[in-house]
Amino acid sequence: LDWPAAWLYLLLFACYALPVTLYLKKKNPELLRRRTSYRMPEKGWDKLFIIVSTILCLALFLIAPLDAVRYRWSQVPLALEALGFTGIAFSLVVIFLVMRENAYLFRMVQVESGQKVVTTGPYRIVRHPMYMAFIAMFFCIPLALGSFYALIPATLFAASVIVRTYFEDKELHKELKEYTEYAKGTRYRLIPKVW
């Protein structure tokens, strides 16, 4: 209970989740249903990603309190904690912008009949902006919570997202009409000028 960073983290997420949920409930209830569905993917590599990312997420949230509060293995300077919270807030804004633009935003990789390529908003910058935001957020959470050791599962999570991005991009090239043309104009998957 005596962990101010954790309370601030929970408050930040509550202040984000409530209005975004209400927005989606009004503007796009189908997307809200898709994003909150816990059906497992059919593709083996995507199923593996869901399992691995869930384990890494749990590991992050187990290691952070053990490090920051119980055993104090590492000391994160206050400036880095503030940077972590700023990064989380930025990532959440990007995630909302992605949800606002893309009505086909599934938890798993799949293409629906009639699905169109989204080229507006954050999709003008990179082809997988939500994954970019997730990676940034997962590096910022350990800093915000005051745990350098929690960066270990965060790094492994980022690596798993990069692998998923590669496979999803291949799938979209194959399954989604006009995606190849879009990829020629928006060349980078996750990080502008890098990959």
Disulfide bonds with the S-S distance in Angstrom:
none
